[in-house]
Amino acid sequence: MAATEENSFKRLQEEQENQHASPPPEIENNIMGSMRVAHFMGNIVELYLPRVFDLILALFGSKKEEEEKKTEEEIDTKNSDSDNAPEGNAISDELSDLD
């Protein structure tokens, strides 16, 4: 085959493209509608699927909430311990008493 010969399949493709320049509007509308539905369903899954798993775990007695409460109580206990600590520097107070 010589390099100057045109491929018959490419020629056939060009003829079909010239005959059917753009798809009918009905097909485009159907495809866009399907894409919108798929996008909407994806958003629903993204928003609510994690919550469904949390609900199922809560129904079966998940210990996640209990662990979160324990860690919050520990943090509160640590904060209250630091609130009860004496203010100021004990060494500097003693040195000022010597003067």
C-alpha distance (Angstrom), angle and dihedral (degrees) to the residues before:
residue distance angle dihedral
M1 . . .
A2 3.74 . .
A3 3.80 121.5 .
T4 3.81 91.2 -122.6
E5 3.81 93.5 61.3
E6 3.80 114.2 99.8
N7 3.77 119.2 -127.7
S8 3.79 109.1 -110.6
F9 3.82 92.4 -142.9
K10 3.81 91.5 54.6
R11 3.79 89.9 49.4
L12 3.81 90.8 49.7
Q13 3.81 90.0 49.0
E14 3.81 91.5 51.6
E15 3.82 91.0 49.6
Q16 3.79 91.6 51.7
E17 3.81 91.6 46.9
N18 3.80 90.3 52.2
Q19 3.80 91.9 49.2
H20 3.82 94.0 47.7
A21 3.80 105.5 32.9
S22 3.80 96.8 167.5
P23 3.79 134.6 7.9
P24 3.80 118.8 -100.5
P25 3.82 113.6 -89.6
E26 3.82 91.5 -118.0
I27 3.79 91.7 62.5
E28 3.79 92.0 47.3
N29 3.82 91.0 49.7
N30 3.80 91.8 49.1
I31 3.79 92.4 50.3
M32 3.81 93.1 46.6
G33 3.81 90.2 49.2
S34 3.78 91.2 51.4
M35 3.79 90.5 49.0
R36 3.82 91.6 51.4
V37 3.81 91.1 50.9
A38 3.81 91.5 48.8
H39 3.82 90.6 48.4
F40 3.82 91.3 49.7
M41 3.80 92.2 49.4
G42 3.79 90.2 49.0
N43 3.80 90.3 53.4
I44 3.80 91.2 49.8
V45 3.79 92.0 50.8
E46 3.80 91.9 46.2
L47 3.79 93.3 50.9
Y48 3.79 103.3 39.2
L49 3.81 108.7 25.8
P50 3.83 95.1 79.1
R51 3.81 89.5 49.1
V52 3.81 91.0 51.9
F53 3.80 90.1 55.6
D54 3.81 90.8 48.9
L55 3.81 89.6 50.1
I56 3.79 92.3 50.5
L57 3.80 91.1 48.6
A58 3.80 90.8 48.9
L59 3.79 91.1 50.5
F60 3.79 91.4 53.2
G61 3.80 93.2 47.5
S62 3.76 106.1 -95.8
K63 3.78 115.5 -164.0
K64 3.79 91.9 -147.2
E65 3.81 94.1 99.8
E66 3.81 91.9 46.1
E67 3.80 90.6 52.8
E68 3.80 91.5 48.5
K69 3.81 90.9 51.3
K70 3.82 90.9 49.9
T71 3.80 92.4 51.4
E72 3.81 90.7 47.5
E73 3.81 90.1 50.8
E74 3.81 90.7 49.2
I75 3.79 90.9 51.0
D76 3.81 90.9 48.3
T77 3.81 90.2 49.1
K78 3.80 91.7 51.1
N79 3.79 91.5 48.1
S80 3.81 92.3 49.2
D81 3.82 90.2 49.9
S82 3.78 90.7 54.3
D83 3.82 90.0 47.8
N84 3.82 89.8 57.3
A85 3.81 92.9 52.3
P86 3.83 115.0 110.6
E87 3.75 115.2 -99.5
G88 3.77 122.7 -122.1
N89 3.75 131.5 20.5
A90 3.81 114.7 -58.9
I91 3.82 93.7 -153.9
S92 3.80 94.1 52.8
D93 3.83 89.5 48.1
E94 3.80 90.6 53.7
L95 3.81 92.0 47.9
S96 3.79 91.9 50.3
D97 3.84 89.1 52.3
L98 3.82 89.6 56.6
D99 3.79 92.8 57.7
